[in-house]
Amino acid sequence: MAILVAACAIVWTGPAAADLVANGSFELGTFTGGNSLAQQVQPGGSELAGWTISDAPATWYASGWSNNPQQIALTPRTGNFGLSLADGTINTISISQTINLLPFQQYQLSFWVGNYSANNGSAGLNVSITDGTSNTLLLSESVTAPATSEPSTWVRFAFNFIADGTSNTISFSELNGPSYIGLDDVSIAAVPEPATWAMMILGFAAVGVVAFRRRSKPALEVA
């Protein structure tokens, strides 16, 4: 029993892979789009919980927006809401969120970029993560959802990075200027270190050995 308890403790060693981004699927906030099923969130506006809009208004839209012939067929990837980071002009839309991370811990950023056929081209975003203490740029990438003939398509992107200080800011901005660029399901989670994986494997192995020995132990004979 002691071996089993110790093995279980080894199995659970290491950081939990919990999502650290607030409202990464854009489901929370004060939506006032009404029958149009879309609203412009102005720079500095507080309607979209957890996120700060900068430079130009972002479009926060709801499922069913595609039913309006004046709008697009790009549906949210999951849930009832999505975000568009393009307005078809030279303005650049940016959104950001500051999160607390453990220094020197490796994390993975994951997000989905949406595109649709009426864009007649690719849909791209810039993403960056900056440490708020030293202003160190921890991650800077440009991603593109390729042109598509589908009315709605989403592409997943994921990048690993190592936190520097505790306060870190993640930012997204449009890379090119099609009609709409979808963003949905943004998440950041800790990545277990190789040593943690090794301990987990050893822990499972120890549990298996204990279980095997118990099954293999002969029953006592009754005199």
Stockholm file with secondary structure:
# STOCKHOLM 1.0

chainA/1-223         MAILVAACAIVWTGPAAADLVANGSFELGTFTGGNSLAQQVQPGGSELAGWTISDAPATWYASGWSNNPQQIALTPRTGNFGLSLADGTINTISISQTINLLPFQQYQLSFWVGNYSANNGSAGLNVSITDGTSNTLLLSESVTAPATSEPSTWVRFAFNFIADGTSNTISFSELNGPSYIGLDDVSIAAVPEPATWAMMILGFAAVGVVAFRRRSKPALEVA
#=GR chainA/1-223 SS CHHHHHHHHHHTCSCCCCCCCTTTTSCCBCCCCGGGCEEEECTTCCSBTTCEEESSCEEEEETTGGGSTTSCCCCCSSSSEEEECCCSSSCCCEEEEEEECCTTCEEEEEEEEEECGGGCSCEEEEEEEEETTTCCEEEEEEEEECCCSSSSEEEEEEEEEECCSSEEEEEEEESSCCSCCEEEEEEEEECCCHHHHHHHHHHHHHHHHHHHHHHHSCCCCCC
#=GC SS_cons         CHHHHHHHHHHTCSCCCCCCCTTTTSCCBCCCCGGGCEEEECTTCCSBTTCEEESSCEEEEETTGGGSTTSCCCCCSSSSEEEECCCSSSCCCEEEEEEECCTTCEEEEEEEEEECGGGCSCEEEEEEEEETTTCCEEEEEEEEECCCSSSSEEEEEEEEEECCSSEEEEEEEESSCCSCCEEEEEEEEECCCHHHHHHHHHHHHHHHHHHHHHHHSCCCCCC
//
